[in-house]
Amino acid sequence: MLTTMSVTEIFLIAMTLIFTIPYLIWRVGNTEYFAPLVVVQIVTGILLGPGIMGAVFPDYYTFVFTPQVIQLLNGIAWWGVMVFVWIAGIELDLRKAWEHRRESVVTAGLALGTPLLFGCIAATGMLMYPGWIGPKAMTWQFIMGVGMACAVTALPILILFMEKLNILRQPIGQRILRYASLDDIAIWGVLALILMDWERVGKQVGFLLAFGVVSYFFRRLMLWMQERDRWYVGLIWLAICGLGADWSGLHFMVGSFLAGAVMDSEWFDQKQMDALRHYALLVFMPVFFLSTGLRTNWAVGGFTVFLAATVLLVASVSGKLIGTHVAGKILKWKPGESSIIGWLLQTKALIMIIFANVLLDKAIITNETFTALLLMAVASTMLTVPVVSPRLDRMKG
């Protein structure tokens, strides 16, 4: 009977697995405190991938995750993550960062630069062994890519965590948002630099120039429109920018972020924007997490991959904490603030996984490096709330 099932039926089996397994783990296991649903979905994606489920149940894995099904899942995942990155770009608020520019630049610079340096050192060590650098990568691209992956802050997940901790609308929460917003811009800027293809640099520069000109007219058009039309036209703009960026060689994720970054959050109702982010997480992102898990690989050796992930985690967390502690000394923060800010800013989750997917797509890293980065992102995200929550209680007390 299994051999007569259509691609549609097998696809729906895969979708059932994607939504059922993480929900049951999250709800029955009551993991919310240390592993919110989004983290459970990422871990489930790894478990369902070829390295674990594929190794334990190879026949079943081959039956469910056929090339046709994977292609369908990837299409949903691509659009879902494009929408998510687009929303992150829209929600950037640089005006508040400019109002507090000295504090924001000092903190964001140290919180990004220190883990970037530590990550680059770790990447240099990885280059001493085969199996980590991608076939199309230059040495500097690999080092900078892995280093920046260690420096990433997952702004959308950071917002969710600060809502959970009841500090999002408090002064410290707004400060953290400013720091993370500046880092977000730097992250996508560095990614664009890493992806610069000097054989196609003319196309890439042409795209960026055209984007700058068209953005001016697009903004005027959006200001003229009613809000109900802005949502629809914004999605058309997202697709066009993603297409242009991918055509030029910069990757559609860079185009997605640029599409949102030139838009103002004031153009939209905040409740509707929050709802769109929520439903993107609910409806699309689980498919992205599964498709991400399908790309994991343990060929270098399970222990070696875990060792690399541990080194990268240490580089990431220690870099963020050292950077924010130095910033706290310079800016004379209250006792305890540096640690809380550092631990929140080291949250990786979605944005780092998106970042690593782009590096893998462009063959700058291998599947083994991608797996190590994915494990690092999961661990850093799971550490955040359990570490920050008691520190917040002590500071309030």
C-alpha positions as CSV (number, residue, x, y, z in Angstrom):
1,M,0.0,0.0,0.0
2,L,2.8,2.4,0.8
3,T,4.3,2.1,-2.6
4,T,1.0,3.3,-4.2
5,M,0.8,6.5,-2.2
6,S,0.9,9.7,-4.1
7,V,3.4,12.5,-3.5
8,T,0.5,14.6,-2.1
9,E,-0.3,11.9,0.5
10,I,3.4,11.5,1.5
11,F,3.7,15.3,1.7
12,L,0.8,15.4,4.1
13,I,2.3,12.6,6.2
14,A,5.4,14.8,6.5
15,M,3.4,17.8,7.4
16,T,1.6,15.8,10.1
17,L,4.9,14.8,11.6
18,I,6.2,18.4,11.5
19,F,3.3,19.8,13.5
20,T,2.4,16.8,15.8
21,I,5.8,15.7,17.2
22,P,7.1,19.1,18.5
23,Y,3.7,20.1,19.8
24,L,3.4,16.9,21.9
25,I,6.9,17.2,23.2
26,W,6.3,20.9,24.2
27,R,2.8,20.4,25.7
28,V,3.2,17.0,27.4
29,G,6.8,17.6,28.5
30,N,5.9,21.2,29.7
31,T,9.2,22.5,28.3
32,E,8.2,26.2,28.0
33,Y,10.6,27.4,30.7
34,F,13.8,26.1,29.2
35,A,12.7,25.3,25.7
36,P,9.8,27.3,24.1
37,L,7.9,25.7,21.3
38,V,10.1,27.4,18.7
39,V,13.2,25.7,20.2
40,V,11.4,22.3,20.4
41,Q,10.5,22.7,16.7
42,I,14.2,23.3,15.8
43,V,15.3,20.2,17.9
44,T,12.6,18.1,16.3
45,G,13.8,19.2,12.9
46,I,17.3,17.8,13.8
47,L,15.8,14.6,15.2
48,L,13.8,14.0,12.0
49,G,16.8,14.7,9.8
50,P,19.1,12.1,8.2
51,G,21.6,12.0,11.0
52,I,19.2,10.6,13.6
53,M,15.8,9.4,12.3
54,G,17.4,8.6,8.9
55,A,20.1,6.5,10.6
56,V,17.7,4.6,12.9
57,F,14.8,4.1,10.4
58,P,16.4,4.5,7.0
59,D,13.6,2.9,5.0
60,Y,10.9,5.0,6.6
61,Y,13.0,8.1,6.3
62,T,13.6,7.4,2.6
63,F,9.8,6.8,2.1
64,V,8.6,10.0,3.7
65,F,11.3,12.5,2.8
66,T,11.6,11.9,-0.9
67,P,13.2,14.5,-3.2
68,Q,9.8,15.6,-4.4
69,V,8.5,16.1,-0.8
70,I,11.6,17.9,0.3
71,Q,11.2,20.2,-2.7
72,L,7.7,21.0,-1.7
73,L,8.7,21.6,1.9
74,N,11.6,23.9,0.8
75,G,9.2,26.1,-1.2
76,I,7.0,26.6,1.9
77,A,10.0,27.1,4.1
78,W,11.6,29.7,1.8
79,W,8.5,31.9,1.6
80,G,7.8,31.6,5.4
81,V,11.3,32.6,6.3
82,M,11.3,35.4,3.8
83,V,8.1,36.8,5.5
84,F,9.7,36.4,8.9
85,V,12.9,38.3,7.9
86,W,10.9,41.0,6.1
87,I,8.9,41.6,9.4
88,A,12.2,41.8,11.3
89,G,13.4,44.5,8.9
90,I,10.2,46.5,9.2
91,E,10.4,46.5,13.0
92,L,13.9,47.9,13.1
93,D,13.7,51.3,14.9
94,L,16.9,53.2,14.3
95,R,15.5,56.6,15.5
96,K,15.6,55.5,19.1
97,A,19.1,54.1,18.6
98,W,20.2,57.5,17.1
99,E,18.7,59.4,20.1
100,H,20.9,57.3,22.4
101,R,23.7,56.9,19.9
102,R,26.7,56.8,22.2
103,E,25.3,54.2,24.5
104,S,23.9,52.2,21.6
105,V,27.0,52.3,19.4
106,V,29.3,51.4,22.3
107,T,27.2,48.5,23.5
108,A,26.2,47.2,20.1
109,G,29.8,47.4,18.9
110,L,31.3,45.5,21.8
111,A,28.4,43.0,22.0
112,L,29.0,42.2,18.3
113,G,32.7,42.7,17.9
114,T,33.9,40.5,20.8
115,P,32.0,37.3,19.9
116,L,32.8,38.0,16.3
117,L,36.5,38.0,17.2
118,F,36.2,34.9,19.3
119,G,34.2,33.1,16.6
120,C,36.8,34.0,14.0
121,I,39.5,32.4,16.2
122,A,37.4,29.3,16.6
123,A,36.8,29.2,12.8
124,T,40.6,29.5,12.2
125,G,41.1,26.4,14.5
126,M,38.4,24.5,12.5
127,L,40.4,25.2,9.3
128,M,43.2,23.0,10.7
129,Y,41.0,20.0,10.1
130,P,39.2,18.8,6.9
131,G,35.5,18.7,6.4
132,W,34.5,22.2,7.7
133,I,35.1,24.7,5.0
134,G,32.7,24.7,2.0
135,P,33.9,23.9,-1.5
136,K,33.2,27.4,-2.9
137,A,34.5,29.4,0.1
138,M,37.6,31.5,0.3
139,T,39.3,31.3,3.7
140,W,38.3,34.8,4.8
141,Q,34.6,34.1,3.9
142,F,34.6,30.9,6.1
143,I,36.3,32.6,9.0
144,M,34.1,35.7,8.8
145,G,30.9,33.7,8.3
146,V,31.5,31.4,11.3
147,G,32.6,34.4,13.4
148,M,29.5,36.4,12.5
149,A,27.3,33.3,13.3
150,C,28.8,33.4,16.8
151,A,27.9,37.2,17.1
152,V,24.3,37.0,15.8
153,T,21.4,38.0,18.1
154,A,18.0,36.6,17.1
155,L,15.9,39.8,17.4
156,P,12.5,38.1,16.9
157,I,13.1,35.5,19.5
158,L,14.7,38.1,21.8
159,I,11.3,39.9,21.7
160,L,9.4,36.7,22.6
161,F,11.8,36.1,25.5
162,M,11.5,39.6,26.9
163,E,7.7,39.4,26.7
164,K,7.9,36.2,28.7
165,L,10.2,37.9,31.2
166,N,7.9,41.0,31.4
167,I,10.7,43.4,30.5
168,L,9.9,44.2,26.8
169,R,8.2,47.5,27.6
170,Q,10.5,48.4,30.5
171,P,13.5,50.7,30.0
172,I,16.0,47.8,30.1
173,G,14.0,46.0,27.5
174,Q,13.9,49.0,25.1
175,R,17.6,49.4,25.6
176,I,18.3,45.8,24.6
177,L,16.1,46.2,21.5
178,R,18.2,49.2,20.4
179,Y,21.4,47.3,20.8
180,A,20.0,44.2,19.0
181,S,18.6,46.4,16.1
182,L,22.1,47.9,15.4
183,D,23.6,44.5,15.5
184,D,21.0,43.2,13.1
185,I,22.0,45.8,10.5
186,A,25.6,44.9,10.9
187,I,24.9,41.2,10.6
188,W,23.1,41.5,7.3
189,G,25.7,44.0,6.0
190,V,28.5,41.5,6.8
191,L,26.5,38.7,5.1
192,A,26.2,40.9,2.0
193,L,29.9,41.4,2.0
194,I,30.6,37.7,2.5
195,L,28.3,36.9,-0.5
196,M,29.9,39.5,-2.8
197,D,30.8,37.6,-6.0
198,W,33.6,39.5,-7.7
199,E,32.7,37.8,-11.0
200,R,29.2,39.2,-10.7
201,V,30.0,42.3,-8.8
202,G,28.5,44.4,-11.6
203,K,25.2,42.7,-11.2
204,Q,25.3,43.1,-7.4
205,V,26.2,46.7,-7.4
206,G,23.5,47.3,-10.1
207,F,20.9,45.6,-7.9
208,L,21.9,47.7,-4.9
209,L,21.8,51.0,-6.9
210,A,18.4,50.0,-8.5
211,F,17.1,49.0,-5.1
212,G,18.1,52.4,-3.6
213,V,16.3,54.3,-6.5
214,V,13.2,52.2,-6.5
215,S,12.9,52.3,-2.7
216,Y,12.5,56.0,-2.8
217,F,9.5,55.7,-5.1
218,F,8.2,52.7,-3.3
219,R,8.2,54.6,0.0
220,R,6.2,57.5,-1.6
221,L,3.7,55.0,-3.0
222,M,3.2,53.3,0.4
223,L,2.7,56.7,2.1
224,W,-0.1,57.5,-0.4
225,M,-1.8,54.1,0.0
226,Q,-4.3,53.0,2.6
227,E,-3.1,50.5,5.2
228,R,-5.1,47.6,3.8
229,D,-3.3,48.0,0.5
230,R,0.1,48.4,2.1
231,W,0.1,44.8,3.3
232,Y,-0.5,43.4,-0.1
233,V,1.8,45.7,-2.0
234,G,4.5,45.1,0.7
235,L,4.4,41.3,0.0
236,I,4.8,42.0,-3.8
237,W,7.7,44.2,-2.9
238,L,9.2,41.4,-0.8
239,A,9.0,38.9,-3.7
240,I,10.6,41.4,-6.1
241,C,13.4,42.3,-3.7
242,G,14.1,38.6,-3.0
243,L,14.2,37.9,-6.7
244,G,16.5,40.8,-7.4
245,A,18.9,39.9,-4.7
246,D,19.0,36.2,-5.6
247,W,19.5,37.1,-9.3
248,S,22.5,39.3,-8.4
249,G,24.0,36.6,-6.3
250,L,23.4,38.2,-2.9
251,H,20.7,35.5,-1.8
252,F,17.0,36.1,-1.5
253,M,17.3,36.5,2.3
254,V,19.4,39.6,2.0
255,G,16.7,41.0,-0.4
256,S,14.0,40.1,2.2
257,F,15.7,42.0,4.9
258,L,16.3,45.0,2.7
259,A,12.7,44.9,1.6
260,G,11.6,45.3,5.2
261,A,14.3,47.7,6.3
262,V,13.2,50.5,4.0
263,M,9.6,50.2,5.3
264,D,8.4,52.0,8.5
265,S,6.6,50.1,11.2
266,E,4.3,53.1,11.7
267,W,2.7,52.3,8.3
268,F,1.0,49.3,9.9
269,D,-1.1,48.5,12.9
270,Q,1.2,47.1,15.6
271,K,-1.3,44.5,16.7
272,Q,-1.7,43.2,13.1
273,M,2.1,43.1,12.8
274,D,2.4,41.1,16.0
275,A,-0.3,38.8,14.7
276,L,1.5,38.3,11.4
277,R,4.7,37.4,13.1
278,H,2.8,35.0,15.4
279,Y,1.1,33.3,12.5
280,A,4.3,33.1,10.5
281,L,5.9,31.3,13.4
282,L,2.8,29.1,13.8
283,V,2.1,28.2,10.1
284,F,5.3,28.4,8.2
285,M,8.4,28.3,10.4
286,P,7.9,24.7,11.6
287,V,8.3,23.6,8.0
288,F,11.5,25.7,7.8
289,F,12.9,24.1,11.0
290,L,12.2,20.6,9.5
291,S,13.8,21.5,6.2
292,T,16.8,22.8,8.2
293,G,17.0,19.6,10.2
294,L,17.1,17.6,6.9
295,R,20.3,19.4,6.1
296,T,22.2,18.3,9.2
297,N,25.1,15.9,8.7
298,W,27.4,14.0,11.1
299,A,29.8,12.6,8.5
300,V,32.9,14.2,10.2
301,G,31.8,12.2,13.3
302,G,29.2,12.8,16.0
303,F,31.7,13.6,18.7
304,T,33.7,15.9,16.5
305,V,30.5,17.9,15.5
306,F,29.5,18.2,19.2
307,L,33.0,19.3,20.1
308,A,32.9,22.0,17.4
309,A,29.5,23.1,18.6
310,T,30.7,23.4,22.2
311,V,33.7,25.5,21.1
312,L,31.5,27.8,19.1
313,L,29.0,28.1,22.0
314,V,31.8,29.1,24.4
315,A,33.1,31.6,21.9
316,S,29.6,33.0,21.4
317,V,28.4,33.2,25.0
318,S,31.7,34.4,26.5
319,G,32.1,37.0,23.7
320,K,28.7,38.5,24.4
321,L,29.2,38.5,28.1
322,I,32.7,40.0,28.0
323,G,31.5,42.6,25.4
324,T,28.6,43.7,27.5
325,H,30.6,43.8,30.7
326,V,33.1,46.1,29.1
327,A,30.3,48.3,27.8
328,G,28.8,48.3,31.3
329,K,32.1,49.5,32.8
330,I,32.4,52.3,30.2
331,L,28.8,53.4,30.5
332,K,28.5,52.8,34.3
333,W,25.5,50.5,34.3
334,K,23.8,49.3,37.4
335,P,25.1,46.1,39.1
336,G,23.7,43.0,37.3
337,E,22.6,44.8,34.1
338,S,25.7,43.7,32.1
339,S,25.1,40.0,32.8
340,I,21.3,40.2,32.0
341,I,21.9,42.2,28.7
342,G,24.7,39.8,27.7
343,W,22.7,36.7,28.2
344,L,19.7,38.0,26.3
345,L,21.8,39.3,23.4
346,Q,23.5,35.9,23.0
347,T,20.1,34.3,22.0
348,K,20.7,32.8,18.6
349,A,17.8,30.6,17.4
350,L,16.1,31.8,14.2
351,I,18.3,34.5,12.8
352,M,21.5,32.4,13.2
353,I,19.9,29.4,11.6
354,I,18.8,31.6,8.7
355,F,22.3,33.0,8.5
356,A,23.8,29.6,8.5
357,N,21.4,28.3,5.9
358,V,22.5,31.1,3.5
359,L,26.2,30.2,4.1
360,L,25.4,26.5,3.4
361,D,23.4,27.5,0.2
362,K,26.4,29.4,-1.1
363,A,28.8,26.4,-0.2
364,I,30.8,28.6,2.2
365,I,30.3,26.0,5.0
366,T,29.7,22.3,4.8
367,N,26.8,20.4,6.2
368,E,29.0,19.4,9.2
369,T,29.7,23.0,10.1
370,F,26.1,23.8,9.6
371,T,25.2,21.1,12.0
372,A,27.6,22.4,14.6
373,L,26.3,25.9,14.2
374,L,22.7,24.6,14.5
375,L,23.5,22.8,17.8
376,M,25.2,25.9,19.1
377,A,22.1,28.0,18.3
378,V,19.8,25.6,20.1
379,A,22.0,25.5,23.2
380,S,22.4,29.2,23.4
381,T,18.7,29.8,23.1
382,M,17.8,27.2,25.7
383,L,20.2,28.8,28.2
384,T,18.7,32.2,28.0
385,V,15.5,32.2,30.1
386,P,16.8,29.8,32.9
387,V,19.9,32.0,33.3
388,V,18.3,35.4,33.0
389,S,15.1,34.8,35.1
390,P,16.8,34.5,38.5
391,R,19.2,37.3,37.7
392,L,16.2,39.6,37.0
393,D,14.6,38.5,40.3
394,R,17.8,39.4,42.2
395,M,18.1,42.8,40.5
396,K,14.5,43.7,41.3
397,G,14.9,42.5,44.8
